[in-house]
């Protein structure tokens, strides 16, 4: 452990007590934050796993209907079903224990396929592809939020570990050392006073 530069005398003791109190308070606050982060991290982990499973299932449905559409309508039919319009995506955000993270997403897709008859298989394929986009966005939000919370959880845990395992013990050890030195100094001063007083009394009696 590295030594701490402490002001001399009794002011050093007060200084150390203040630093120790601040360190313990900071550790308690960080531990409280860590509990909140871990709770939210667990919830987000479940959400990310669920949206991942939904994404995989939707990917299979999309693949099936896209293949059917390609077989029934051909490349030309698939191309005619595309309007070229882009989806409009809006992400909502929130803050948990000081960490900003996405919480939801809305996606507005083009109103429909081009006004060209392409068959029911193509229409269903377009529908499944839109659902695929929605599932991918939902998973992206959950996974991004989980990454952000996990990173902050790891950082907070390291800070707590530094405080509890290094800084607080070092302050306590240094404070104990300073208090011992002050006590020994006070005892030595008291002894000198008694010796001086006893010497003065002996001189008066001579």
C-alpha positions, -999 to +999 in steps of 0.1 A: +000+000+000+011+035-008+017+059+021-007+088+027+007+123+033-011+134+065-010+168+080+010+169+113-004+167+147-041+165+157-052+181+125-039+151+107-061+128+128-092+150+120-082+150+083-080+112+082-113+108+100-129+130+074-114+112+045-123+078+060-159+089+066-161+102+030-146+070+016-171+048+035-200+070+025-189+068-011-185+030-010-220+027+005-235+049-023-217+029-049-229-004-034-265+009-035-260+019-072-245-015-079-276-032-065-298-011-087-276-018-117-276-055-112-314-057-108-318-038-141-290-058-157-309-090-149-341-077-163-324-066-195-306-099-198-339-117-198-353-092-223-323-096-246-326-134-245-363-132-252-360-108-282-331-129-295-353-160-296-381-140-312-357-127-338-345-162-347-381-175-350-391-145-371-360-150-393-372-185-401-407-174-410-393-146-431-369-170-449-398-194-456-421-168-471-394-150-490-385-183-506-421-190-515-425-156-529-394-160-550-407-193-564-441-181-572-435-145-584-399-147-595-373-119-593-396-095-612-425-100-588-402-095-558-388-063-574-422-049-581-433-055-545-406-031-533-416+006-531-381+019-523-395+039-493-375+038-461-387+029-427-390+056-400-374+044-367-377+063-334-358+051-303-369+061-268-343+066-241-342+065-203-317+067-174-311+040-148-286+047-119-270+075-140-268+053-172-286+065-203-299+036-224-325+028-250-358+015-237-381+011-267-384+016-304-412+024-329-409+016-366-432+030-393-428+010-425-441+020-460-479+017-461-479-011-487-463-027-517-463-011-551-497-011-568-489-041-589-505-075-585-477-098-573-496-126-555-504-135-519-470-151-513-452-119-521-476-099-499-470-123-470-432-122-476-433-084-474-453-086-442-429-111-426-399-089-436-415-059-419-420-081-388-384-092-391-373-055-391-394-049-359-379-080-342-344-069-351-350-034-337-365-048-305-335-070-300-310-042-308-326-020-282-325-047-255-289-058-264-277-022-265-292-014-231-277-045-216-243-036-229-245-001-214-257-014-180-232-042-180-203-018-187-215+006-159-219-024-135-184-035-141-170+000-136-190+005-104-179-029-091-143-020-096-147+013-078-163-004-049-135-030-048-109-002-048-126+016-019-134-015+002-101-034-004-076-006-007-086+029+002-107+023+033-082-002+049-053+021+041-071+051+057-080+030+088-044+017+091-030+052+087-055+066+112-046+039+138-009+047+133-015+084+137-037+079+168-010+056+183+017+083+177-005+110+193-012+088+223+025+080+228+033+117+224+007+127+249+019+101+274+055+113+269+044+149+275+025+139+306+055+121+319+077+151+313+052+173+332+051+149+361+089+147+362+092+185+360+066+190+387+083+164+409+117+180+404+102+215+413+087+201+445+120+186+455+138+219+450+112+237+471+117+213+500+155+216+500 
